[in-house]
Amino acid sequence: MRSAAIAWLLDLYGFKVYTLAGGYKKYRNWITETFSFPFQFTILGGYTGSGKTYVLDELEKKGAPVVNLEKLANHKGSAFGNIGMPEQPSQEMFENLLGEKLREKLRAMSCEPRALNSGDAVLTPDSELPTPNYSIWLEDESQRIGLVNIPQPLWNSMRQSPICFLDIPFEERLKHITEEYGKLDKQRMADAIVRIQKRLGGLETKLALQHLEAGEIEPCFHILLRYYDKWYSNGLNNRDQLTSLLTKINCSKVNAVVNSDKIILSETVTK
């Protein structure tokens, strides 16, 4: 009743007002059921500094269905991921944005709608929602992106999806990440290094901070990239049936245009 009164009052003063049929609670149910749909995903993987986000942008330009989780979360997914980024949305807002984006991609696939099964429950989406006929691309992420979490049913689906892994030499990735992060605020970088010191190790933390303070950005990131490579490798290999899920794409450099073309060629060859 209160929301209806506010809507009436705003309309009275000339604002264009829309209300949700069934209210916000029904909308939230509509959002949360989305995460249990049997999506077909392809996960874009690769060690830190591989330029995965830029490759996703290129794939989207070339017509592939892409959902950019980091963009929705306003976070780049590491201890340094909030530096230079807008404030993150709340968990609820992140889920709303994610659910809307996933449904948008499904509608754009122009398939016939049908009931979508999730375990023992049968979910019957709105008639506008079609069944996917090919994969939606997502970046390989931890379940937690900064302060928000990927909903558990969606996360479970991601962990069982095929992975297209950009295999790029360490030195090329180091060069890329040094250029990308080297201009960020030095104090915020130092604070981020301190936050991971328990996992990074005391000596490595001390050396990284010394390099940062001296303006030696590449040696600093050499230490950090080694740490993140180990962390990512653990997460990658902690998947069931990894051998059947993983396709490696050998890339000589961090180049979004070239590497997205290699992915498209690989997808064409394997179909």
Stockholm file with secondary structure:
# STOCKHOLM 1.0

chainA/1-271         MRSAAIAWLLDLYGFKVYTLAGGYKKYRNWITETFSFPFQFTILGGYTGSGKTYVLDELEKKGAPVVNLEKLANHKGSAFGNIGMPEQPSQEMFENLLGEKLREKLRAMSCEPRALNSGDAVLTPDSELPTPNYSIWLEDESQRIGLVNIPQPLWNSMRQSPICFLDIPFEERLKHITEEYGKLDKQRMADAIVRIQKRLGGLETKLALQHLEAGEIEPCFHILLRYYDKWYSNGLNNRDQLTSLLTKINCSKVNAVVNSDKIILSETVTK
#=GR chainA/1-271 SS CHHHHHHHHHHHTTCCCCCCTTHHHHHHHHHHHHTTSCCCEEEEEECTTSCHHHHHHHHHHTTCCBCCHHHHHTSCSSTTTTTTSCCCCCHHHHHHHHHHHHHHHHHHTCCCCCCEEETTEEECCCTTCCCCSSCEEEECCCSEETTEECCHHHHHHHHTSCEEEEECCHHHHHHHHHHHHTTSCHHHHHHHHHHTHHHHCHHHHHHHHHHHHTTCHHHHHHHHHHHHHHHHHHHHHSSTTHHHHEEEEECSSCCHHHHHHHHHHHHHHHC
#=GC SS_cons         CHHHHHHHHHHHTTCCCCCCTTHHHHHHHHHHHHTTSCCCEEEEEECTTSCHHHHHHHHHHTTCCBCCHHHHHTSCSSTTTTTTSCCCCCHHHHHHHHHHHHHHHHHHTCCCCCCEEETTEEECCCTTCCCCSSCEEEECCCSEETTEECCHHHHHHHHTSCEEEEECCHHHHHHHHHHHHTTSCHHHHHHHHHHTHHHHCHHHHHHHHHHHHTTCHHHHHHHHHHHHHHHHHHHHHSSTTHHHHEEEEECSSCCHHHHHHHHHHHHHHHC
//
